[in-house]
Amino acid sequence: MGALSDSGLDAAVTMPGESFSRVSLTPEAQELLQQLRETHGPLMFHQSGGCCDGSSPMCFPAGDFITSEADVLLGTFELVPGEPLEFWMSLEQFEYWKHTHLTVDVVAGRGSGFSVEAPEGKRFLIRSRLMDV
């Protein structure tokens, strides 16, 4: 699922009525996710938009963060065949970012203690650009 673009891997489209990807992974993010999957099993992202670490995408073992009607599934990646890695965002945050394409990247530093990459000395972050939609 997803196409390889200049910015990395585009997520498969999950938003009803849309034909474009809203989120992608840089090659560095893909590499770290592969390493994290070996330790934690299938993974997922959630972007809450809250204060502090809420502005960073949080990576969890799949199913450890319970989503609801208050969340939007922005896309799915298939880094392992048959195993979707979902990228969720809170509906409230989506209202602010609905015209933005998100690229998940990795930088050195310690992220949130709740996100699985925290002990690795790296953290996920979002790079964004406006979309024409």
C-alpha positions as CSV (number, residue, x, y, z in Angstrom):
1,M,0.0,0.0,0.0
2,G,1.2,3.5,-0.7
3,A,3.4,4.8,-3.4
4,L,7.1,5.7,-3.3
5,S,7.5,9.5,-3.9
6,D,10.4,11.9,-3.7
7,S,9.7,12.4,-0.1
8,G,9.6,8.7,0.7
9,L,6.6,6.4,1.0
10,D,3.1,7.9,0.6
11,A,0.3,6.4,2.6
12,A,-2.6,4.6,1.0
13,V,-5.7,6.9,0.8
14,T,-8.3,6.2,3.5
15,M,-10.4,9.4,3.5
16,P,-13.7,8.8,1.7
17,G,-14.0,10.7,-1.6
18,E,-10.2,11.5,-1.7
19,S,-7.7,10.4,-4.3
20,F,-4.5,11.8,-2.8
21,S,-2.3,10.8,0.1
22,R,-2.2,13.1,3.2
23,V,0.8,11.6,4.9
24,S,4.2,10.1,3.9
25,L,7.2,8.6,5.6
26,T,10.8,9.6,4.9
27,P,13.3,6.8,4.2
28,E,14.7,7.5,7.7
29,A,11.3,7.1,9.3
30,Q,10.7,3.8,7.4
31,E,14.1,2.5,8.6
32,L,13.4,3.3,12.3
33,L,9.9,1.9,12.0
34,Q,11.3,-1.4,10.7
35,Q,13.7,-1.6,13.7
36,L,10.9,-0.7,16.1
37,R,8.6,-3.3,14.6
38,E,11.2,-6.0,15.4
39,T,11.0,-5.1,19.1
40,H,7.3,-4.1,19.5
41,G,5.4,-5.9,16.7
42,P,2.9,-4.1,14.5
43,L,2.8,-0.3,15.0
44,M,0.5,2.7,14.6
45,F,0.8,6.5,14.8
46,H,-1.5,9.0,16.5
47,Q,-1.2,12.8,16.2
48,S,-3.1,14.6,18.9
49,G,-2.0,18.2,18.4
50,G,-2.0,18.8,22.2
51,C,0.7,20.8,24.0
52,C,4.2,19.6,24.7
53,D,4.8,16.3,22.9
54,G,1.2,16.3,21.5
55,S,2.5,18.2,18.5
56,S,4.8,15.2,17.6
57,P,3.4,12.0,16.1
58,M,3.2,9.3,18.8
59,C,4.1,5.7,17.7
60,F,2.5,2.9,19.6
61,P,2.2,-0.9,19.3
62,A,-0.9,-1.4,17.1
63,G,-4.0,-1.3,19.2
64,D,-2.4,0.2,22.3
65,F,-3.9,3.6,21.6
66,I,-7.7,3.3,21.4
67,T,-9.2,5.5,18.6
68,S,-12.8,6.6,18.4
69,E,-15.1,8.9,16.4
70,A,-13.0,11.7,17.8
71,D,-10.1,10.5,15.5
72,V,-9.5,10.4,11.7
73,L,-7.6,7.7,9.9
74,L,-5.4,9.8,7.5
75,G,-3.7,6.9,5.8
76,T,-2.1,3.5,6.1
77,F,1.4,2.2,5.2
78,E,2.4,-1.4,4.4
79,L,6.0,-1.7,5.5
80,V,5.4,-5.4,6.2
81,P,3.1,-7.2,3.6
82,G,-0.4,-7.7,5.0
83,E,0.3,-5.6,8.1
84,P,-1.1,-2.0,7.9
85,L,0.6,0.7,9.9
86,E,-2.2,3.3,10.5
87,F,-1.7,7.0,10.9
88,W,-4.5,8.6,13.0
89,M,-5.1,12.2,14.0
90,S,-7.6,13.7,16.4
91,L,-10.6,15.2,14.6
92,E,-10.1,18.5,16.4
93,Q,-6.5,18.7,15.1
94,F,-7.5,17.6,11.6
95,E,-9.8,20.6,11.4
96,Y,-6.7,22.8,11.7
97,W,-4.5,20.7,9.4
98,K,-6.9,19.5,6.8
99,H,-5.2,21.5,4.0
100,T,-1.7,20.2,5.1
101,H,0.3,17.2,3.8
102,L,2.3,15.6,6.6
103,T,5.7,13.9,6.3
104,V,6.9,11.8,9.2
105,D,10.6,12.2,9.6
106,V,13.2,11.3,12.3
107,V,15.7,13.5,14.2
108,A,18.1,12.9,17.0
109,G,16.8,13.6,20.4
110,R,14.5,12.2,23.0
111,G,10.8,12.3,22.2
112,S,7.9,11.5,24.5
113,G,8.2,8.7,27.0
114,F,5.0,7.2,25.7
115,S,6.2,6.8,22.1
116,V,8.1,3.6,21.3
117,E,11.1,5.4,19.7
118,A,11.9,7.3,22.9
119,P,14.6,4.9,24.2
120,E,16.4,4.9,20.8
121,G,17.7,8.5,21.1
122,K,15.6,9.5,18.1
123,R,12.2,11.0,17.8
124,F,9.6,11.3,15.1
125,L,8.5,14.7,13.9
126,I,6.1,16.1,11.3
127,R,7.3,18.2,8.4
128,S,4.3,19.8,6.6
129,R,3.4,21.6,3.4
130,L,0.1,23.1,2.2
131,M,-1.9,21.1,-0.3
132,D,-4.1,22.5,-3.1
133,V,-7.4,20.8,-2.1
